Amino acid sequence: MGFAATALRMSSGVIVWGLHFAAIYGITGLACARAAPQAALIGVAVATLFAVALLLPIVVSGWRRRQEFESCFAAAVGALALLAVIWEALPALWVPTCG
């Protein structure tokens, strides 16, 4: 496996987290601008489920091949990204969206 593919695999968790971060704040901003706070809640939930669905295979495949450093690193970064995605989505459930 080449350097670019290895680097992409090792940083895939951070990439998914960054896309989720941008998506939920973009969705929330648009929903609040259009006075539709329920749309923000639905959008954040869908984006979070999509991000979790992308991160779980990264963590599981990295954990299964944990004898390799790159796979172990990808699993650890993916697990931290999964935690970050959940941490970002929690305020949408507890705090009024367009307060």
C-alpha positions as CSV (number, residue, x, y, z in Angstrom):
1,M,0.0,0.0,0.0
2,G,1.4,3.4,-0.9
3,F,2.0,6.4,1.3
4,A,-1.1,8.3,0.1
5,A,-3.4,5.4,0.7
6,T,-1.9,4.7,4.2
7,A,-2.1,8.4,5.1
8,L,-5.7,8.6,4.0
9,R,-6.7,5.5,5.9
10,M,-5.0,6.8,9.1
11,S,-6.7,10.2,8.8
12,S,-10.1,9.0,7.6
13,G,-11.6,9.3,11.1
14,V,-10.6,13.0,11.3
15,I,-11.9,13.7,7.8
16,V,-15.3,12.2,8.7
17,W,-15.3,14.2,11.9
18,G,-14.5,17.4,10.1
19,L,-17.2,16.9,7.5
20,H,-19.7,16.1,10.3
21,F,-18.7,19.3,12.1
22,A,-19.2,21.4,9.0
23,A,-22.4,19.7,8.1
24,I,-24.2,20.1,11.5
25,Y,-23.2,23.8,11.8
26,G,-24.2,24.5,8.2
27,I,-27.5,22.7,8.7
28,T,-28.2,24.5,11.9
29,G,-27.4,27.8,10.4
30,L,-29.6,27.3,7.4
31,A,-32.5,26.0,9.5
32,C,-32.3,28.9,11.9
33,A,-32.1,31.4,9.0
34,R,-35.3,29.9,7.7
35,A,-37.0,29.7,11.1
36,A,-37.2,25.9,11.1
37,P,-35.6,24.6,14.3
38,Q,-37.2,21.1,13.8
39,A,-35.4,20.8,10.5
40,A,-32.1,21.5,12.3
41,L,-32.8,18.7,14.7
42,I,-33.6,16.3,12.0
43,G,-30.6,17.3,9.9
44,V,-28.2,17.0,12.8
45,A,-29.6,13.6,13.6
46,V,-29.2,12.4,10.0
47,A,-25.7,13.8,9.7
48,T,-24.7,12.1,13.0
49,L,-26.1,8.7,12.0
50,F,-24.3,9.0,8.7
51,A,-21.0,9.9,10.3
52,V,-21.4,7.1,12.9
53,A,-22.1,4.7,10.0
54,L,-18.9,5.8,8.3
55,L,-16.8,5.7,11.5
56,L,-17.8,2.3,12.8
57,P,-16.2,0.3,9.9
58,I,-13.0,2.3,10.3
59,V,-12.8,1.5,14.0
60,V,-13.8,-2.2,13.5
61,S,-11.4,-2.9,10.6
62,G,-8.6,-1.1,12.3
63,W,-9.1,-3.1,15.5
64,R,-9.2,-6.4,13.6
65,R,-5.8,-5.7,12.1
66,R,-4.3,-4.1,15.2
67,Q,-1.0,-5.9,14.8
68,E,-0.1,-3.3,12.2
69,F,0.7,0.2,13.5
70,E,-1.2,2.0,10.8
71,S,-4.4,0.0,11.4
72,C,-4.1,0.4,15.2
73,F,-3.6,4.2,14.7
74,A,-6.6,4.4,12.3
75,A,-8.8,2.6,14.8
76,A,-7.7,4.9,17.7
77,V,-8.3,8.0,15.6
78,G,-11.6,6.7,14.4
79,A,-12.7,5.9,17.9
80,L,-11.8,9.4,19.1
81,A,-13.6,10.9,16.0
82,L,-16.6,8.8,16.9
83,L,-16.6,10.2,20.4
84,A,-16.2,13.7,19.0
85,V,-19.2,13.2,16.7
86,I,-21.4,12.1,19.5
87,W,-20.2,14.9,21.7
88,E,-21.1,17.4,19.0
89,A,-24.5,16.0,18.5
90,L,-25.6,16.0,22.1
91,P,-26.2,19.8,22.4
92,A,-28.8,19.5,19.6
93,L,-30.8,17.3,21.9
94,W,-30.5,19.5,25.0
95,V,-30.2,23.1,23.9
96,P,-32.9,25.0,22.0
97,T,-31.6,25.1,18.4
98,C,-32.3,28.7,17.4
99,G,-32.3,30.2,20.8
